[in-house]
Amino acid sequence: PQTPNPKTQTPNPVFVGVEMLMYESGKRKKSRMQERREKGGDEDDESVLKEWCLRVGVDLSLYFIVLPTYLSVYSRYRPMVCGLPESMLDPSQWSEQHDSPIEQRFRAMAPAEVEALAVELFDESLGTKRSGELVYDRWSSLVKSREGKRLGQPQLVRDGLGFESRFESGNLDKAFRIGEREYELLLSPDLGSDKHRHWFFFQVFGLEPNVRYRFRLSNLSKTDSRYNSGLIPLSFCPARGRYSRVGTRVFQVSNAVLGGDAAQASLFFDAEFPRGTSSVYFANGFPYPLARLLRLERALPFSSPRALIRRRVIGSTRLGQELTSYVISDPSSSGIRVRVAIAGRVHPGETVASLVLERLAILSIGDSPLAAALRGKVELHLFPMINPDGVALGNQRCGASVVDLNRTYNDPSHPEPSAIKAALRGLRESQGPPIALFLDVHGHGRKLNCFTYSNPAKETPFMVYLRKHVSFFSIDDSTFGVSKEKESSARVVVWKELGLRAHTLEVGYAGCSIGTFAGCHHEKRSVDELAKGILLALLELHDTETNASEDLKN
């Protein structure tokens, strides 16, 4: 089977960060443990580690991250967490293939027909309910490193498929072989919680060519999604270095139909691969780990003379990772009249937000007339990844503090939203152009196209311009108002506390039902259209704001 090569792959920065965090108190901790054992103490490694977490101020919710790394260090084994293929991390390798049409088969099926098919498949091959062979266990494999097994070493099986998820953004918890080519998979919830199992990202290896495999992800949190309307799982083949949509008989059904927990759902799909494909990664959407952002930053010309893009550190996360912003403008221009701030990826599973932010950064520093005009009129502030801790951990929604960070913008105890607010407040209070817009980019699992959540108002100029330049922007799906649960979100807090015009821009995971890409999954061209449309809308917004300012002066 094709297995990861740890020597050529990127280590997980969270594990590296935890190892660095442990360095300061590691010797004291080890000596304290040795003293207790010499005195006949019966405390085990885990209880000592919990005490250490409290002493150094580490949130106990991080206990499960620290434990495997600590055990490997204490046992004198350096942690080696699986990396990801370089081609997956390279923005220039993003698929240029033709847009994948959304699968039509289940679109016309009534819910009762989908349920009947689910019961048929479940009775046929999956009725054993995890009584099959356990072939992968994410956490037990990490703890076994204390017995000499190197962290990150894939779990190989004698026959059948092997699985791996111990890499950035991976979240497969367990895999059971319940038939010759049939597997039931369990996803890990967000670390420290028992919720938010919708994002998935894992590797499968040992594939035989032209053989149909059946998978069932059996503990999804959402009981409905776009998988019943045509969404197909995404796969990445390291050997070919490209993404593709893979899956037949794809649908999702509540586990209540199968006699299980009504609060959970199962995603079924079959997959078959051609010769030369022995290993693939499956994901809910285009993976965008922190390693890809770091690679992008190495390629951006931050240090060039009279740089058009500057990198700033605005704070740090709960795990000590840097929070950054990119400032894009022409330093020689005297025509800059407005500032615009755009943030993304507060929810780790919404990877399309990072793709949009990446394209905004690349397009806005390019040589096109659009980019040159924008830099001469608008000072653009991009916050590319608000929640890098959650991204690295493979979470769907939460950060390392085990809360939804987009519900904590009015809580100063959380460093990530506090850093964003402080940066915006500093811009507002500094000398320079006013902030004309704050845009928070998200992904949406149930709706198609793109749309906005806006504060109470009529359709704003930015929305008018965005609808003009983005063919799949849906004003019908956009809403205006503030529900109680959204009062602590970025959009509402920035509007109420800082007095800024703010929108949430939602991009559907599944693709588009209107515009140029109607009937297609999101690919590079649709994301490019959205990014260019945003830049064009900002140019028109600049003209509107400038004309309004001149009218006030007159």
RAJO-V128274 format. One record per helix or strand. SS is the DSSP state (alpha for helix, beta for strand). FROM is the first residue (numbers start at 1). LEN is the number of residues. Records with the same first field share a line. If there is no record, write none. Layout:
SS=FROM-LEN / FROM-LEN
This chain:
alpha=6-3 / 13-26 / 45-11 / 60-15 / 86-4 / 91-3 / 111-16 / 138-10 / 226-4 / 255-4 / 290-10 / 352-13 / 369-9 / 388-6 / 405-3 / 415-15 / 461-9 / 484-3 / 490-9 / 524-30
beta=101-1 / 133-5 / 162-3 / 172-8 / 182-6 / 201-5 / 213-8 / 234-4 / 242-4 / 248-7 / 265-7 / 279-5 / 309-8 / 322-7 / 338-7 / 378-6 / 398-1 / 404-1 / 434-11 / 450-5 / 473-1 / 479-2 / 502-7 / 512-1 / 518-1 / 520-1
